[in-house]
């Protein structure tokens, strides 16, 4: 039962859909961050409400500052890209209005998909002339592959964390031994110094 729940959670992670609606004030910036694995197809669809005088740009960047998507004066549309590396990606809407002109807030509806959900199986069916059952089998195969990749990534992270813990434990042990050595050396020096001091004062023989 536990294994089934774990697989279900990973499947939900592999098939991720985020639909958000938020308000975008004039001359502001609103961003959505998403952590995505390497080689994953990401698609997005956005729809902005009408707002006279509002000029809104869309930009998708990674943590290194690479621009993956850049659209100016957007109202409605779609975008897609494939991740080159495991990273945190940021989709930003930047609002601009002419100086001295007041504009009302815009409502932004953004739908982000990645993994199997981002893939268009209608296009796959048309290109391969596949039957509905074959398309569903293809989708399940892709989903299974995503789950296997997630398991492999989790196993890799677990190994990295285990190596980090072992390395930290070893360093702490060496540091403790070094600290004990320093303390013993200081204690020995203090005893010898006090003995010489007391002998010089002829308090002891």
C-alpha positions, 0 to 999 in steps of 0.5 A: 500500500505504501509503495502504491502511494509513493508511485502515485505521488511521483506520478502526480509530480511527473504529470504536473499542471498549474493553473493560476489567476492573479492580478497584475498592477500597473508598472509591476512584475509578477513571477511564478517559479517552478523547479523542473528536471532536465530534458522535460517539455514545458508548455504554457498558455496565458490569457490577460484581461483587457486594460487600456494603456497597459503594456505587458511583456512575458519573459521566462528565465532560468537561474543563470539568466538565460532567456527561454521565452520573450514576448512583448505586449502580450494579451493571449498566447502559448509558449513551449520549451525543453529544459536543458538542465535541472533548474528553477525556471521563472515565468514573469509578467512585466507591466508598463504604462506610459508616464502620467497615465493611470491604468487598472489592474489586469487579470492574468490566467496562466496555465503551466504544464510539464511532463506528459501533460505538456505533450500533444498526443493529438498531434502524435495520433495524426502523425502516426495515424494511431488509434485511440487505444494506441495513443493511450498506450503511448501516453502511459508509456511516456508516463512510466518513463517519467516515473522511472526517471524520477525514481532514478533522480531520487536514488541519485539524490539519496546517494549524494546526500548519503555521501555528504552525511558520511563526509560531514561525519568524518570531518566532524570526527577529525575536528573533534580529535584535533580539538582534543589534541589542542586542549591537551597541548594547552593543558600540558603547557599551562601545567609546565608554565605554572610549575616553572612560575612556582619554582621561580617564586620558590613556592615549590621545590 
